[in-house]
Amino acid sequence: MPVRTSGDGSNGRGHGTALGLALGSALAFGGSGVAAKPLIEAGLEPLHVVWLRVAGAAVVMLPVAVRHRALVRDRPALLLGYALLAVAGVQACYFAAISRIPVGVALLVEYLAPALVLGWVRFVQRRPVSRSAAVGVVLAAGGLACVVEVWSGLAFDALGLMLALGAACCQVGYFILSDHGGDAAEGRAPDPLGVIAYGLLGGALVLTLLARPWRMDWSVLGGDTAMNGTRVPAVLLLGWIVLIATVLAYATGVLAVRRLSPQVAGVVACLEAVIATVLAWVLLGEHLSAPQVVGGAVVLAGAYVAQRAVPAPSSPAGQGAAASGAGRDPASPAPRDPADAHPGGPPRG
């Protein structure tokens, strides 16, 4: 799936609304970790929390799925990719990561995704990237080294870091697939809410096989959990995770990607890491050291530079060829002509 690489949505109508949607998505996603961690600490397995989150959201979105049932026939590859990567993959890796490392650190690692999008452009779409893009990647990697405090012999759990990186890889799929078919000129763009609904349904099926919820300690949901010394009903936290941090977050995120571009929306989405870190500090009492705070800022700066540096087409012919590929199915082979891998037109979080 070609990624839009120019500042596509910057001059379009409703740009302010699109940025508002992206900010809303970042706020909603940012609150998921601080609500999930007390449930995990109360005795639920990370995969069980993920299953509750995705399955609950799938039930909420079931009427939308019924309304857009034609998507199963028209866009099966898109729905499958969204279910496996954007829903099951991101959530499973992220929740497993926060069970081993602080929420803020997990999100900062996850937001290496912008640099990975750049790698997609360079090595999959076979387009050159600018020197500024390379600088952005180096900044992100250097900031990550500070976040994990490599000089102290990896202060954080190595498996937790690998899981967070897995979430980053899946998030690349989230941005790319959310942008799929978003070009208004195509005229056949799949409805974003329908894509979300079937992504959640498919993700719930996959996670059911992995999480085996029949083994879950359901009694945890009937009691209270501890949030930095305060008792909070577990069902209240679950409601927040399902309705706000999943349904609302995905809906606003995909709508924002469609109106902006994966690159611009990704810049705004980086605020999710900051939001989650602040919430984890206030609500969970998780404190980061000064080098980790500085490193987190450098990671975000590197992600911003990397995304802003993706090159635009070099010729009008390239733009025209790219626009013709805007509706390419994500499962189809990447185009051989580099110009074809660069769709134009107006475009998430």
N, C-alpha and C positions, 0 to 999 in steps of 0.2 A: 504494500500500500504506500504510495508516494506521500511524503509529508510536505505540507505547504511550508515554504521556506522564506517567504518575504513577509513584510508587515501587512498581511492581507486585510485584516479587519480594521486597521487603524483609521481609515477615512470613511467607513461605511456608516449607514444609518443605525442608530441604536447602539453606538459604541459604548456609551456610558452605561446603558442597561446591561450590555454584555459583560463589562467589567464588574458591575454590581453582582451579576450572577456568579462570576468567577470568585469574587470575594466571599459571597455567601457560601459557595461550595467549600472554599478553604476553611471557613469558620466551622462549618458542619463536620467536615472530615477531621479537622483538628481536635474536635471533642470526643472522637471515638476511643482513642487510647486511654484517656483518663477515666472514661466510664467503664471500659472493659477490664482494666487492670485489677480493680477491686473484686470483680467477679472471678477472675483467675486466681487471685490470692485467697478467695473464699473457698476454693476447692474445685472450680470448673477447669477442665482442660482447655488450653487455647483454641484447639480445633472445635471444641464444643461451643465456645463463645462465638466463633466464626459461623458455625452452622446455625445457631440461634439467630444471629444477625441477618444472615443471607436468607434463611428459610422464612423468617418473620417478614422481611421486606418483600420476598417473593409472594407471600400470601396477600400482602397489602396491594401489590401491583398486579395480582391475578386478573382483575377486570380489564386492565389495560392490555394484558397479553391476549385475552379473548377478543378484544376489539381489533387488535392488529395481528390476528392469526395468519394472515396472508404472508407475513414476514418469514414464517417457517419455510414456505415454499420458495419465496423470492430471494432471500438472503441467508441461506443456511450456514455458509462459511463465516459470515460476519457474526451471526448469533453464537456460533460455536466458539469462535475466537474470543468474543467478549465474555462468554461464560467462563472459559478456562483461564484467561489472562486477567481481564479487567475486574472480574468478580472473585472467582475462587483463588486464583494465584496471588493477587495482591493481598487479599484479606488473610489467607492462611499464612503466608510468609510474614506479614506484618504482625499479626497477633502472636504468632510463635516467637517472633523476635522480641516483642515487649514483655514476654514472660521471662526473658533472660537478661535484657538490657533496658536502661531507662527509656521512657517514651520519647523524650526529646532526641536522644541519640539515634533511636531506631528511625525516626522521621528524617533526621538530617542525612543519614546514610541512604534512606530511600530516595531522597531528592538529589542523588547523583543521576537520577533518570534523565534530566535535561542533557547531561553530557553523553548519556547513552543514545539519546535521540540523535545527537550529532554523529555518533558512530554509525548509526543506521544510515544517515545521509551519506557519509563518507564511504562506508565499506559495502553496504547493501545496494543503495542507489547509485554508488560509484560517482559521486559528485565531490569535487574538491571543497575543502573548508578553509576559511581564512586563518590568518595568524592569530587574530583576536579570538577565534573559536578555540584554538589550541591553548591560548593563555587561559581561557575560561576553564578548560578541562584541568589544566595544571593547578589552578587556584582551588578548584573543587577537591582534587586529590590531596593537596597540601592541607586544606582545611579539615578533611576527613582524618588525616594523620594526627592533627591536634585534638580532634574530637575523641578519638580512641586512645590518645596518649601513648603513642607507640614507644616513646622513650622509657615508659615504665613497664615494658614487657607485655603490652596488650592488656590494659586494665580491665577491659570488658570481655565478656565471653565470646570466643571466636565463632562458635556456632551461631550465636545471636547475631553477630555482625554479618555472617554469610546469609542468614535468613533475611536480614534487612536489605542486603544487596539483591536477593531474589525478588523481594517486593519491588525494588527499583526496576529490575528488568521487566516485571509484569506491568509496572506502571507505564513503561514505554508503550506496551501494547494497548493500554487504556487510552493514552493520548492519540495514538495512531488510529485505532479503531473508532474512537469517538468522533474523529474528524472524517471518517469514511462516508462518502456520499453527501457531504455537507455543502458542496458547491451548488448554489441556487440555479446555475445555468443547466445543471444536469436534468432537473425536472422530475427526477425519480428518487430523490433522497429518502432513505428509510426514516420513518418517524422516530425521533430520538427516545421518546418515552417507551415506544414499543421495543426498541433495541434494549433499553434498560430492563424492561419487564422480563423479556426472554433471557437476557443475560443473568438476571437473578434466579430465574427458574432453573436454567441449566446449571448455574453455579451451585444452587441448593442440591441438585441431584448428584453432582460430582462430590460435593462435601459430605453428603449423606453416606456415600461409600467410604470416604476417608475417615470421617469423624465417628461413625457408628453411634448415633445419639442415643440408642436404646441402652447404652452403657453409661450414660451421663448421670450424675448425681442431681436429679431434678429437685431434691429438697432444698438445694442452695437458693433456688429462685423464690422459695417461700419465706426466706428469712432476710436478715439485714446483712450488709457488708460494711467493712470499715474503710472510710476514705479519709486518711490522715487524721485518725482519731474520732471522726464523726460517723455515726451509724446512719446508713442510707439503705432504704429498701432495695433489694436486688432487682425486683421487677421494674422499679422506676428507672434504674440504670439501663436495663434491657430495653425499655420503651424508648429511651433517648437514643440508644444505639441503632435501633431498627428504624424509627420514624425520622429522626433528625440526621444522624451520622451515616445513614445509608440511603433511604428513599430520597430525602431532600437533597443530600449531598450529591448523589449520582445525577439526579434530575437537573439541578442547577449547573453541575459540572459539564455534562454533555451539551446542554444548551449553550453554555459559554464557549466551548470548543467550536461549535458550529458557527458562532458569530464572530469569533476572533481568529484563532489558529492554534495548533498545538503549542507553538513556540510562545506566543503572547500569553495564552492561558497558563502555560507552564510557569512563566515568570510570576504571575499572580498566585498560582498554586503553591509556590515556594513559601508563601506566607503561612501555609498550613504548619510547617515545621516550627516556625516562630510561635504561632498560636498554641500548638500542642505543648511546646516547651514551657511557655508561660503558665498554661493551665496545669501542667504537671507540677510546676513549682508551687502554685497557689493551692491546688486541691490535693495533691499527693505528697507534697513536701520533698520532691526530688530536686536536688540542687546540683548544678554543674559547676565545675571549677572555672577559674578565669580563662585558662588556656582552651577549655572546651567551648566556652561562650565565644571567644575570639575565633576558634576554628569553625564553629557553626556559622558565624557571620561570613567567614571566607568561603565556606561551602555555598552559601546562598549567593554570594557575589559571583563566584565562579559559574554557577548555574545561570545566573542572569546574563553574564558576558557571553557564555557559550550560546545561549539561545538567540541573543541579539545579533550574533555574528554569522548566522547561517546565510550563505550567499543567495542573491536573487538571480533569476535567469539573465544571461548575458546578451540575449537578442530577442527581438519580437517573435522570431520564428520559434525560439525555444519556449516562449510563453504560450504560443498557440498550440504547440505540440503537447505541452504539459497539460493544458486545459482539457485536451481530448482524453487524457487518462484519469480525470478526476473520479470517474465512477468505477475504476478497476477494482475487481474483487480482491480482498486481502489475501486470498489463497492462491491467486494467480502469480506466475513468475514475474520478477522485477523486469522492467523494460531494459532493453540493451542500450538504447540511445539515452545518454545522460539527460538530455533535454526533456525526454518524456517523463522523467522522474521528478518533475518540478511543476506541479499544477498551479495555475493561477486562480484568481477569483476571490470574492470575499469569504472569509471563513464564516471551550472549556476552561478544568481544575481539579 
